[in-house]
Each structure stands twice: as structure tokens, then as C-alpha cells.
Amino acid sequence: MIHRTIIPLFFSAFILYSGSSAQDTITPPNDDMNNQFEQTLIHGKWILSEIDGTPIMKYSSDGMPFIEFKSENQRISGFAGCNNFFGKYQVTDKGIISFSEIGATKKYCAERMETEKIFFNILSKRHYIEITENRLIFKSKAQNQIAVFRHKN
């Protein structure tokens, strides 16, 4: 008699627990703005075109500095003008981007080191980002443009 009572109680408790567990695992959708940034950043490379309003010159056969976002694992990779780099990034729901765990090769390129130093300095800080058409703009807290990237198709 005890077994007949315990088994139905056990299954009832299991079904109730399973039902509430399934609801608890549903993840609410991300903020629309965060989704826009993530979805836009996933597609290919962003070529650096300006720093503080100054156009970036093309470096011979090495190409232009760029950053590539991989939103599936929040990783970045790119070229800073002389050295290749990699790391992680995060975009908040307020449109602020930050970078972490940045690593790079260690070549020396006399004529490119100043641009590269500025580029890595940009990656060391948090910035507001704005995405318009094919441009990714890093802005200061005062909303001044710090860097402009153009999407490479």
C-alpha cells in the first residue's frame, strides 16, 4: 500500500518539477540595440579609415589596419598596421564596447609604429559605438569620434 502511494506522488512531483524547470531555462531575448550591434559586427572585417578625424594611409602590400569581430564567441582578430592581434570583446546593452585579453605579434615597423600605438590605445579603452550603413564609429563619453571603420564587403 505504501508503494502505491509513494510512486504516484513521486511521478507527480517529477512532472511538476520538470514543468517549472523547463520554464526556468527559457532565456529572455536580448535588448534590440545589443542584437543590432552583435548581428552587424558578425559580418566580416572592419577597415580602420580614420583616427580623430585624420584619414589612415594605406601601408604598401601589408594593407590597412582592420578588426574582425566573431560574435559567436565574442572574439576579435585583426591587423594593427604592423602586427596581427587577437582578443575578446563585449558590447553592453547601452552600446559600449570593451576589449580584453589582447595579444599581438611583436614585429617592428618604423614608419607604422605610431599608428599602431594609437590603434592599440583605442582597444585598451571602452567606447560608445555607432553603426551607420557601412561605418562603425567608436566615440568618447562626450560623443566625439575617436575612430571610424568601414565595413569590408
C-alpha positions in Angstrom: 0.0 0.0 0.0 2.8 2.4 0.8 4.4 1.7 -2.6 1.2 2.5 -4.4 1.0 5.9 -2.7 4.7 6.8 -3.0 5.0 6.1 -6.7 2.2 8.4 -7.9 3.5 11.1 -5.5 7.0 10.7 -6.9 5.8 11.0 -10.5 3.5 14.0 -9.7 6.4 15.8 -8.0 8.7 14.9 -11.0 6.2 16.2 -13.5 5.7 19.5 -11.6 9.4 19.9 -11.2 10.0 19.2 -14.9 7.4 21.7 -15.9 8.8 24.5 -13.7 12.4 23.7 -14.8 11.5 24.0 -18.5 10.1 27.5 -17.9 13.1 28.5 -15.8 15.5 27.6 -18.6 13.9 29.9 -21.2 16.2 32.8 -21.8 14.6 36.2 -22.5 15.6 37.9 -25.7 18.5 40.3 -25.7 17.9 44.0 -25.9 17.3 45.1 -29.5 20.2 47.5 -29.6 22.6 44.8 -28.4 21.3 42.4 -31.0 21.8 45.1 -33.8 25.5 45.6 -32.8 26.1 41.8 -32.5 24.5 41.0 -35.8 26.2 43.8 -37.7 29.7 43.0 -36.2 29.5 39.4 -37.2 29.8 40.0 -40.9 33.5 40.2 -41.9 36.2 42.8 -41.4 36.1 46.5 -40.4 38.9 48.5 -42.0 40.2 51.5 -40.0 39.7 54.6 -42.1 40.1 57.5 -39.6 41.6 58.2 -36.1 40.5 61.5 -34.6 39.3 62.8 -38.0 42.6 62.0 -39.7 42.5 59.6 -42.6 44.6 56.4 -42.3 47.1 55.9 -45.2 47.5 52.5 -46.8 50.6 50.7 -46.0 52.2 49.1 -49.1 51.4 45.5 -49.5 50.6 44.8 -45.9 47.2 46.6 -46.2 45.2 48.7 -43.9 44.7 48.2 -40.2 41.4 46.3 -39.5 39.5 44.5 -36.9 37.3 41.4 -37.4 34.5 40.5 -34.9 33.4 36.9 -34.3 30.2 37.3 -32.3 29.6 33.6 -31.9 32.4 33.5 -29.3 33.0 37.3 -28.8 36.5 37.1 -30.2 38.4 39.6 -32.3 41.4 39.4 -34.6 43.0 41.9 -36.9 45.9 43.8 -38.2 47.1 47.0 -36.4 49.4 48.3 -39.1 52.4 46.2 -38.4 51.3 43.4 -36.1 48.5 40.9 -36.1 46.4 40.8 -32.9 43.6 38.8 -31.2 41.4 39.0 -28.1 37.9 39.3 -26.8 35.2 41.9 -26.9 32.0 42.7 -25.1 29.1 45.0 -26.2 26.7 46.2 -23.5 23.1 46.9 -23.9 24.0 50.6 -23.8 26.2 50.4 -26.9 29.5 50.4 -25.1 32.3 48.2 -26.4 35.3 47.0 -24.4 38.1 44.7 -25.3 40.1 42.2 -23.2 42.9 39.6 -23.3 44.5 41.4 -26.3 47.6 39.7 -27.6 49.8 40.6 -30.7 52.8 39.6 -32.7 55.9 41.7 -31.9 57.4 42.9 -35.2 58.9 46.4 -35.5 57.9 48.6 -38.5 59.5 52.0 -38.1 57.0 54.0 -40.2 53.9 52.3 -38.8 54.5 52.1 -35.1 52.8 55.4 -34.2 49.5 54.4 -35.9 49.8 51.0 -34.3 50.4 52.5 -30.8 47.3 54.7 -31.2 45.2 51.7 -32.5 46.2 49.6 -29.5 45.4 52.5 -27.2 41.9 52.7 -28.7 41.5 48.9 -28.0 42.6 49.4 -24.4 39.6 51.7 -23.6 35.8 51.4 -23.5 33.9 53.3 -26.2 30.4 54.0 -27.3 29.8 52.6 -30.7 27.5 53.8 -33.5 26.8 51.7 -36.6 25.5 53.5 -39.7 25.3 51.9 -43.1 28.9 50.6 -43.6 30.6 52.6 -40.8 31.5 51.5 -37.3 32.3 54.6 -35.2 34.0 54.5 -31.8 33.0 57.5 -29.7 34.1 59.0 -26.4 31.8 59.6 -23.5 31.4 63.2 -24.8 30.3 61.6 -28.2 33.4 62.7 -30.1 34.6 60.4 -32.9 37.7 58.5 -31.9 37.9 56.0 -34.7 35.9 55.2 -37.9 36.0 51.8 -39.5 34.4 50.9 -42.9 32.9 47.5 -43.5 34.7 45.4 -46.0 32.3 43.5 -48.2 
